[in-house]
């Protein structure tokens, strides 16, 4: 796997996951300011394209460089078969983000995902998450964690469907709300 910005990480049936680049700032900004993202993940305070570029460089790009994994851009795959051209299906369209994050408040690497409202309810988050779990195994990560707000029913259902198990609640910072913590083993220890 290349660590170059924009490099492809994995393909699923309908999706392409690749490294984020500063050129993804507009999409990144839209995801971070989606009301559901703010309610369930948190307000990152990123309000301009310049701030989004800096957040990408300081977050996913730096994490990929340091740890070999990060949050990835999720795009619809380009349909290459001639008979499907012109049918309204678009390829390369950014639909959200999914990937592996190492948070200070968690012992394990955390799987994360966020999709724009117009792409929810189509199974993209689950498909991307399955690919990310397989990618984590290939990287030799022994165990994955996930966190979600207790009221995020869709995310909880996705994590359980992935095979994660609820372990209790966790607060990641002083004064922060309690989050549901899920884990799954990826390899024998």
Backbone as CSV, one residue per row, in Angstrom:
resi,resn,N_x,N_y,N_z,CA_x,CA_y,CA_z,C_x,C_y,C_z
1,UNK,0.837,-1.179,0.000,0.000,0.000,0.000,0.876,1.234,0.000
2,UNK,0.521,2.159,-0.820,1.254,3.416,-0.892,0.749,4.365,0.179
3,UNK,1.654,5.160,0.702,1.273,6.180,1.668,1.073,7.528,1.002
4,UNK,1.061,7.553,-0.345,0.888,8.800,-1.066,-0.537,9.302,-0.940
5,UNK,-0.723,10.615,-0.745,-2.078,11.157,-0.682,-2.898,10.724,-1.895
6,UNK,-4.119,10.285,-1.645,-5.005,9.828,-2.706,-4.849,8.368,-3.075
7,UNK,-3.841,7.683,-2.509,-3.611,6.279,-2.850,-4.799,5.420,-2.444
8,UNK,-5.115,4.455,-3.297,-6.209,3.530,-3.022,-5.826,2.592,-1.881
9,UNK,-6.740,2.426,-0.937,-6.540,1.528,0.200,-7.246,0.202,-0.052
10,UNK,-8.503,0.266,-0.477,-9.250,-0.960,-0.723,-10.451,-0.690,-1.602
11,UNK,-10.934,-1.762,-2.208,-12.147,-1.728,-3.020,-13.148,-2.704,-2.432
12,UNK,-14.414,-2.309,-2.453,-15.504,-3.223,-2.141,-16.338,-3.342,-3.412
13,UNK,-17.438,-4.012,-3.339,-18.269,-4.176,-4.534,-18.669,-2.835,-5.141
14,UNK,-19.051,-1.887,-4.290,-19.555,-0.605,-4.805,-18.694,0.597,-4.458
15,UNK,-17.687,0.400,-3.609,-16.958,1.538,-3.053,-15.452,1.435,-3.252
16,UNK,-14.824,2.592,-3.271,-13.367,2.720,-3.280,-12.997,3.547,-2.064
17,UNK,-12.092,3.029,-1.234,-11.577,3.782,-0.095,-10.141,4.168,-0.422
18,UNK,-9.837,5.447,-0.238,-8.515,5.960,-0.555,-8.083,6.968,0.500
19,UNK,-6.777,7.242,0.498,-6.250,8.229,1.432,-6.818,9.605,1.119
20,UNK,-7.092,10.355,2.169,-7.568,11.727,2.010,-6.425,12.622,1.552
21,UNK,-6.780,13.661,0.807,-5.819,14.670,0.374,-6.381,16.043,0.711
22,UNK,-5.544,17.063,0.745,-6.066,18.417,0.945,-7.099,18.813,-0.111
23,UNK,-7.044,18.194,-1.279,-8.037,18.458,-2.316,-9.434,17.968,-1.964
24,UNK,-9.558,17.180,-0.907,-10.863,16.675,-0.447,-11.519,17.621,0.561
25,UNK,-10.965,18.804,0.729,-11.406,19.715,1.794,-12.899,20.044,1.733
26,UNK,-13.463,20.273,0.548,-14.883,20.639,0.456,-15.770,19.509,0.972
27,UNK,-15.478,18.271,0.575,-16.260,17.127,1.055,-16.066,16.940,2.567
28,UNK,-14.838,17.009,3.004,-14.503,16.866,4.429,-15.260,17.908,5.258
29,UNK,-15.270,19.140,4.789,-15.983,20.220,5.468,-17.478,19.922,5.551
30,UNK,-18.046,19.420,4.461,-19.475,19.084,4.450,-19.786,17.974,5.453
31,UNK,-18.967,16.931,5.499,-19.195,15.830,6.439,-19.094,16.333,7.880
32,UNK,-18.042,17.079,8.196,-17.824,17.545,9.567,-18.901,18.502,10.054
33,UNK,-19.593,19.163,9.140,-20.634,20.113,9.530,-22.044,19.585,9.334
34,UNK,-22.177,18.305,8.992,-23.489,17.676,8.917,-24.071,17.629,10.334
35,UNK,-25.326,18.032,10.530,-25.906,18.022,11.878,-25.814,16.670,12.589
36,UNK,-25.944,15.556,11.868,-25.835,14.233,12.504,-24.402,13.977,12.969
37,UNK,-23.411,14.424,12.200,-22.019,14.280,12.611,-21.791,15.058,13.903
38,UNK,-22.262,16.284,13.934,-22.077,17.121,15.128,-22.781,16.498,16.330
39,UNK,-24.000,15.981,16.133,-24.765,15.403,17.242,-24.153,14.104,17.761
40,UNK,-23.665,13.240,16.869,-23.215,11.914,17.282,-21.704,11.758,17.409
41,UNK,-20.956,12.603,16.742,-19.500,12.482,16.787,-18.877,13.684,17.478
42,UNK,-19.351,14.855,17.148,-18.871,16.053,17.826,-18.600,17.182,16.855
43,UNK,-18.607,18.378,17.382,-18.338,19.569,16.590,-16.838,19.804,16.573
44,UNK,-16.237,19.666,15.426,-14.788,19.844,15.280,-14.406,21.311,15.096
45,UNK,-15.402,22.183,14.933,-15.129,23.607,14.776,-14.468,23.960,13.454
46,UNK,-14.556,23.086,12.478,-13.970,23.323,11.157,-15.056,23.968,10.301
47,UNK,-14.856,25.269,9.940,-15.914,26.008,9.245,-15.511,26.571,7.888
48,UNK,-14.232,26.493,7.543,-13.768,27.045,6.269,-12.968,25.988,5.511
49,UNK,-12.819,26.221,4.213,-11.996,25.306,3.417,-10.555,25.293,3.910
50,UNK,-10.051,26.446,4.314,-8.681,26.506,4.823,-8.544,25.675,6.093
51,UNK,-9.528,25.763,6.973,-9.503,24.967,8.211,-9.637,23.479,7.896
52,UNK,-10.420,23.144,6.867,-10.576,21.742,6.471,-9.263,21.188,5.929
53,UNK,-8.546,21.970,5.119,-7.248,21.540,4.602,-6.301,21.271,5.764
54,UNK,-6.248,22.186,6.725,-5.363,22.020,7.883,-5.775,20.797,8.702
55,UNK,-7.076,20.590,8.887,-7.566,19.434,9.640,-7.203,18.125,8.947
56,UNK,-7.291,18.073,7.623,-6.902,16.875,6.878,-5.406,16.625,7.042
57,UNK,-4.612,17.677,6.893,-3.154,17.527,7.009,-2.728,17.123,8.417
58,UNK,-3.343,17.744,9.432,-2.976,17.457,10.823,-3.595,16.169,11.349
59,UNK,-4.686,15.714,10.721,-5.391,14.509,11.161,-5.042,13.308,10.308
60,UNK,-5.876,12.998,9.295,-5.666,11.780,8.515,-4.296,11.668,7.836
61,UNK,-3.795,12.745,7.242,-2.504,12.663,6.549,-1.383,12.371,7.550
62,UNK,-1.383,13.084,8.676,-0.347,12.863,9.698,-0.470,11.477,10.329
63,UNK,-1.701,11.016,10.592,-1.892,9.704,11.194,-1.438,8.596,10.243
64,UNK,-1.760,8.737,8.966,-1.331,7.738,7.983,0.191,7.658,7.943
65,UNK,0.821,8.808,7.944,2.289,8.852,7.906,2.880,8.202,9.163
66,UNK,2.299,8.491,10.321,2.857,8.008,11.592,2.502,6.557,11.892
67,UNK,1.266,6.132,11.580,0.780,4.825,12.027,0.481,3.833,10.891
68,UNK,0.396,4.323,9.666,0.085,3.429,8.555,-1.392,3.172,8.370
69,UNK,-2.220,3.924,9.075,-3.672,3.856,8.889,-4.274,5.192,9.290
70,UNK,-5.504,5.434,8.813,-6.163,6.709,9.091,-7.620,6.629,8.658
71,UNK,-8.275,7.767,8.653,-9.616,7.879,8.097,-9.446,8.007,6.581
72,UNK,-10.315,7.317,5.828,-10.213,7.279,4.377,-11.431,7.903,3.717
73,UNK,-11.226,8.451,2.525,-12.319,8.934,1.695,-13.038,7.714,1.131
74,UNK,-14.362,7.736,1.152,-15.164,6.671,0.551,-15.852,7.260,-0.671
75,UNK,-15.612,6.627,-1.812,-16.200,7.076,-3.075,-16.961,5.938,-3.719
76,UNK,-17.966,6.285,-4.520,-18.609,5.284,-5.358,-17.589,4.859,-6.411
77,UNK,-17.550,3.581,-6.707,-16.608,3.086,-7.719,-17.030,3.532,-9.109
78,UNK,-16.055,3.749,-9.923,-16.314,4.088,-11.319,-16.737,2.816,-12.030
79,UNK,-17.864,2.875,-12.692,-18.355,1.717,-13.437,-17.671,1.693,-14.794
80,UNK,-16.916,0.645,-15.075,-16.114,0.589,-16.290,-16.816,-0.121,-17.448
81,UNK,-17.848,-0.887,-17.164,-18.495,-1.648,-18.233,-19.288,-0.720,-19.151
82,UNK,-19.053,-0.846,-20.429,-19.644,0.048,-21.419,-21.163,0.040,-21.349
83,UNK,-21.757,-1.109,-21.132,-23.224,-1.193,-21.157,-23.880,-0.427,-20.012
84,UNK,-23.128,-0.068,-18.991,-23.707,0.671,-17.870,-23.475,2.173,-17.979
85,UNK,-22.702,2.608,-18.949,-22.449,4.047,-19.110,-23.730,4.759,-19.518
86,UNK,-23.882,5.956,-19.023,-25.015,6.775,-19.404,-26.302,6.427,-18.692
87,UNK,-26.248,5.556,-17.678,-27.480,5.181,-16.981,-27.694,5.987,-15.705
88,UNK,-26.945,7.068,-15.532,-27.117,7.898,-14.351,-26.251,7.490,-13.182
89,UNK,-25.544,6.375,-13.279,-24.661,5.953,-12.189,-23.357,6.728,-12.299
90,UNK,-22.925,7.275,-11.199,-21.703,8.061,-11.204,-20.615,7.319,-10.450
91,UNK,-19.410,7.454,-10.901,-18.273,6.863,-10.218,-17.371,7.954,-9.672
92,UNK,-16.635,7.629,-8.627,-15.718,8.581,-8.037,-16.386,9.640,-7.187
93,UNK,-17.676,9.514,-6.960,-18.406,10.495,-6.162,-18.129,10.246,-4.685
94,UNK,-17.639,11.264,-3.948,-17.409,11.063,-2.513,-18.738,10.971,-1.762
95,UNK,-18.868,9.931,-0.945,-20.117,9.710,-0.210,-19.934,9.796,1.300
96,UNK,-18.689,9.708,1.765,-18.433,9.752,3.201,-16.992,9.401,3.505
97,UNK,-16.771,9.010,4.734,-15.436,8.629,5.193,-15.560,7.414,6.106
98,UNK,-14.531,6.598,6.100,-14.460,5.454,6.997,-12.992,5.107,7.148
99,UNK,-12.630,4.559,8.302,-11.237,4.191,8.470,-10.881,3.823,9.887
100,UNK,-9.589,3.880,10.147,-9.010,3.457,11.418,-8.348,4.645,12.095
101,UNK,-8.715,4.873,13.346,-8.231,6.028,14.095,-7.616,5.541,15.400
102,UNK,-6.522,6.139,15.790,-5.957,5.863,17.115,-6.219,7.088,17.974
103,UNK,-7.149,6.930,18.918,-7.527,8.034,19.819,-6.745,7.925,21.115
104,UNK,-6.424,9.066,21.685,-5.698,9.094,22.954,-6.464,8.384,24.067
105,UNK,-7.784,8.445,24.069,-8.575,7.884,25.154,-8.902,6.403,25.040
106,UNK,-8.442,5.744,23.973,-8.731,4.320,23.784,-7.436,3.534,23.623
107,UNK,-7.407,2.346,24.209,-6.225,1.486,24.083,-6.087,0.940,22.672
108,UNK,-7.210,0.625,22.051,-7.218,-0.029,20.743,-7.460,0.974,19.627
109,UNK,-7.119,0.563,18.412,-7.464,1.329,17.223,-8.980,1.292,17.093
110,UNK,-9.546,2.406,16.669,-10.993,2.606,16.605,-11.432,2.656,15.145
111,UNK,-12.503,1.946,14.810,-13.088,2.057,13.482,-14.086,3.209,13.505
112,UNK,-14.044,4.024,12.470,-14.953,5.165,12.394,-15.559,5.274,11.014
113,UNK,-16.671,5.991,10.918,-17.338,6.207,9.638,-18.304,7.368,9.785
114,UNK,-18.498,8.076,8.698,-19.463,9.176,8.633,-19.851,9.347,7.169
115,UNK,-21.136,9.366,6.903,-21.636,9.475,5.533,-22.609,10.633,5.429
116,UNK,-22.608,11.287,4.281,-23.524,12.394,4.043,-24.958,11.885,4.016
117,UNK,-25.910,12.704,4.451,-27.305,12.256,4.539,-27.849,11.639,3.253
118,UNK,-27.507,12.187,2.111,-28.069,11.679,0.854,-27.546,10.291,0.478
119,UNK,-26.528,9.801,1.191,-25.976,8.479,0.912,-26.223,7.490,2.049
120,UNK,-26.976,7.883,3.043,-27.303,6.963,4.139,-28.464,6.062,3.726
121,UNK,-28.565,4.923,4.394,-29.667,4.011,4.121,-29.471,3.161,2.875
122,UNK,-28.277,3.150,2.319,-27.983,2.372,1.109,-26.993,1.240,1.387
123,UNK,-26.586,1.076,2.642,-25.647,0.026,3.003,-24.190,0.387,2.784
124,UNK,-23.902,1.621,2.401,-22.511,2.018,2.158,-21.669,1.987,3.425
125,UNK,-22.216,2.440,4.536,-21.436,2.474,5.786,-21.041,1.059,6.199
126,UNK,-21.969,0.119,6.115,-21.651,-1.262,6.486,-20.637,-1.867,5.513
127,UNK,-20.829,-1.635,4.226,-19.908,-2.167,3.219,-18.493,-1.612,3.430
128,UNK,-18.404,-0.311,3.674,-17.092,0.304,3.932,-16.489,-0.243,5.218
129,UNK,-17.304,-0.369,6.272,-16.807,-0.867,7.558,-16.297,-2.299,7.437
130,UNK,-16.982,-3.144,6.674,-16.496,-4.513,6.458,-15.125,-4.488,5.795
131,UNK,-14.959,-3.620,4.807,-13.665,-3.486,4.148,-12.591,-2.991,5.090
132,UNK,-12.944,-2.052,5.961,-11.985,-1.507,6.923,-11.577,-2.581,7.934
133,UNK,-12.510,-3.410,8.367,-12.171,-4.506,9.289,-11.182,-5.463,8.618
134,UNK,-11.432,-5.818,7.364,-10.506,-6.701,6.640,-9.143,-6.029,6.482
135,UNK,-9.137,-4.739,6.223,-7.892,-3.985,6.102,-7.125,-3.985,7.429
136,UNK,-7.842,-3.804,8.541,-7.201,-3.827,9.863,-6.553,-5.190,10.121
137,UNK,-7.251,-6.263,9.747,-6.669,-7.612,9.887,-5.383,-7.724,9.072
138,UNK,-5.426,-7.240,7.835,-4.248,-7.314,6.957,-3.079,-6.505,7.521
139,UNK,-3.375,-5.451,8.244,-2.333,-4.637,8.877,-1.787,-5.281,10.153
140,UNK,-2.439,-6.355,10.616,-1.998,-7.039,11.828,-2.514,-6.420,13.112
141,UNK,-3.550,-5.610,13.015,-4.152,-5.021,14.214,-4.920,-6.123,14.932
142,UNK,-4.600,-6.399,16.206,-5.205,-7.553,16.879,-6.643,-7.350,17.352
143,UNK,-7.024,-6.094,17.617,-8.355,-5.843,18.172,-8.805,-4.455,17.751
144,UNK,-10.091,-4.327,17.450,-10.672,-3.036,17.085,-11.664,-2.598,18.138
145,UNK,-11.711,-1.299,18.355,-12.713,-0.687,19.211,-13.622,0.167,18.339
146,UNK,-14.742,0.547,18.890,-15.639,1.519,18.264,-16.380,2.224,19.385
147,UNK,-16.661,3.489,19.154,-17.437,4.255,20.129,-18.595,4.925,19.413
148,UNK,-19.682,5.103,20.135,-20.830,5.806,19.590,-21.641,6.383,20.741
149,UNK,-22.400,7.411,20.422,-23.300,7.952,21.434,-24.395,6.932,21.704
150,UNK,-24.884,6.847,22.929,-25.916,5.849,23.254,-27.193,5.976,22.424
151,UNK,-27.505,7.162,21.910,-28.719,7.353,21.131,-28.568,7.133,19.644
152,UNK,-27.399,6.749,19.177,-27.170,6.572,17.752,-27.516,5.133,17.348
153,UNK,-28.806,4.875,17.204,-29.308,3.522,16.942,-28.747,2.921,15.656
154,UNK,-28.617,3.719,14.603,-28.110,3.191,13.328,-26.661,2.729,13.468
155,UNK,-25.854,3.509,14.158,-24.454,3.140,14.341,-24.324,1.910,15.240
156,UNK,-25.117,1.854,16.280,-25.098,0.693,17.181,-25.464,-0.573,16.407
157,UNK,-26.495,-0.502,15.587,-26.909,-1.664,14.793,-25.797,-2.083,13.834
158,UNK,-25.126,-1.118,13.207,-24.042,-1.430,12.292,-22.906,-2.136,13.023
159,UNK,-22.516,-1.626,14.188,-21.412,-2.230,14.943,-21.740,-3.656,15.366
160,UNK,-22.956,-3.891,15.814,-23.363,-5.243,16.209,-23.376,-6.178,14.996
161,UNK,-23.850,-5.669,13.866,-23.874,-6.472,12.633,-22.457,-6.815,12.168
162,UNK,-21.498,-5.931,12.427,-20.094,-6.198,12.097,-19.501,-7.300,12.962
163,UNK,-20.144,-7.583,14.099,-19.622,-8.589,15.018,-18.961,-8.000,16.251
164,UNK,-19.114,-6.706,16.451,-18.547,-6.086,17.644,-19.463,-6.366,18.837
165,UNK,-18.865,-6.328,20.023,-19.641,-6.575,21.245,-19.575,-5.365,22.154
166,UNK,-20.726,-5.037,22.718,-20.825,-3.920,23.654,-20.050,-4.265,24.913
167,UNK,-19.178,-3.350,25.365,-18.366,-3.584,26.559,-18.687,-2.633,27.701
168,UNK,-19.566,-1.674,27.482,-19.888,-0.709,28.527,-19.769,0.705,27.999
169,UNK,-19.658,1.633,28.928,-19.522,3.025,28.515,-18.140,3.542,28.883
170,UNK,-17.735,4.572,28.194,-16.410,5.153,28.383,-16.500,6.651,28.159
171,UNK,-15.810,7.399,28.981,-15.656,8.832,28.785,-14.238,9.067,28.283
172,UNK,-14.099,9.787,27.179,-12.782,9.978,26.586,-12.031,11.183,27.137
173,UNK,-12.747,12.110,27.742,-12.099,13.302,28.301,-12.897,13.794,29.505
174,UNK,-12.224,14.489,30.371,-12.853,15.072,31.561,-14.053,15.921,31.150
175,UNK,-15.212,15.623,31.718,-16.421,16.389,31.442,-17.138,16.022,30.158
176,UNK,-16.579,15.119,29.374,-17.216,14.694,28.123,-18.322,13.686,28.428
177,UNK,-19.315,13.578,27.546,-20.389,12.604,27.781,-19.884,11.168,27.641
178,UNK,-20.580,10.260,28.320,-20.251,8.837,28.225,-20.642,8.318,26.846
179,UNK,-19.793,7.471,26.298,-20.020,6.862,24.996,-20.098,5.353,25.149
180,UNK,-20.867,4.717,24.275,-20.877,3.263,24.237,-19.559,2.787,23.634
181,UNK,-18.972,1.757,24.237,-17.714,1.187,23.759,-17.967,-0.235,23.271
182,UNK,-17.492,-0.518,22.070,-17.620,-1.837,21.444,-16.218,-2.311,21.083
183,UNK,-16.041,-3.634,21.057,-14.743,-4.205,20.669,-14.959,-5.504,19.901
184,UNK,-13.942,-5.841,19.121,-13.912,-7.141,18.453,-12.465,-7.557,18.273
185,UNK,-12.204,-8.841,18.500,-10.864,-9.395,18.273,-10.725,-9.685,16.788
186,UNK,-9.550,-9.365,16.254,-9.281,-9.628,14.841,-8.334,-10.787,14.649
187,UNK,-7.576,-11.113,15.705,-6.640,-12.224,15.627,-6.462,-12.820,17.014
188,UNK,-5.953,-14.020,17.030,-5.672,-14.682,18.308,-4.459,-14.021,18.941
189,UNK,-4.524,-13.789,20.240,-3.375,-13.193,20.939,-2.547,-14.253,21.550
